Amino acid sequence: AVAIGLGRAGFRVQVARDGAQALELFDAVKPDLVLLDVMLPKISGIDVCRILKNNPRTRGIPIVLISAVHTDDASIAEGLESGADGYITKPVDDNMLQAWLN
């Protein structure tokens, strides 16, 4: 739903179905921003974030974690400690997200 809203707003969106595929996308595309669900199959969003932030080639790309389940303070702190530049809880309001991204 987030990807559809961003696409309609004029953002070019690439979608990965799991953490492993998200990492593969970085070999082909260098995005301006990554919106990363915390709960991804194969490799969690937090682990993907750590991998990207520990790589000199990708560490400067802003990463925003998104979660509907992990919304407590400890989970948000873990996400930010993994290197994320932001943490948004679901449900995500399209207008708020667009304003935040702009």
N, C-alpha and C positions, 0 to 999 in steps of 0.2 A: 504494500500500500504506500509506503514511504517513497519507493522508487517511482511509482506511477505519478504521485503528486509532484515529485521533483522533475520528472520528464515533462509533465504538462507545464511546469513553470519555466521551461527552457533549459534546464540543466541536462547535460549529457551524462547518462547513467549507465554504469556497467554493474551487473548483478552476478554474484557468486552464490552457489547453493550450499557451500560449506567452507570451513576455514582453509582446507587444503587448496581448493580452487581459488579462493581469494588470494592466497600467496602466489599461485601460478599467474594470476592476472598481472602481478607486478613485474613479471618478466616481459610482458608485451605492452603494458600501458603504465605510464607514470601519472597517476591521478593528481588533481589539485587538492582533493579532500577525500577522506575515507569515512563512511558511516558504517560502523561495524556492530552487528548484533553480538551481545555477550554470549548467548547460547547458540553456538554453531556446532553442527556435527563434525566429527573427525578431529578438529583442532578448535578450541574455544576462541571466542573473539578476544579475550584477554591475552591468550597465548599468541594469537596472530599479532596483536598490538605490540607485545614484547619483542617478537621477532623483527617486526618492521622498525621499531624504534632502536633496536640494537644493530641495525644494518646502516652503515654510513650513507648508502645510496638512497635509502627511504626514510631515514629518521626525521627529515625536515617536513614530511608530508603531515598535515594536521589529521588527527584521527579522533572521531567522536564515537564513543560507545553508546549503544542503545539497548535498553532492557525493559521487559515487562515484569520479569520475575525478580531479578536482583536489584531491588530498589532501596534497600536499607543502607544506612550510612557506611557500614563496613564493606559492603559490595562496591559502593561508589568509590570509597577510598582505595580499594584494591584496584579498580579500574584506572583511576588516576595515577596510582603508583606504578602501574604497568607502562605508563608513558602517554596515556590518552590525554588529549587536549581539552576534552569535554565529556560529559556523561549526561545523557537524556533518558528519562523514563517514559515508557509507553503508557497510555496512548499518546502518540506524537501529534500535536496540532500542526497541520500543514503551514498555516500562516506564521506560526511561531518558528518553525524550522526554517522556512525561507528567510525570515528576518535574521535569524541567528547565522545562517550561512552567508548572507550578504554582508 
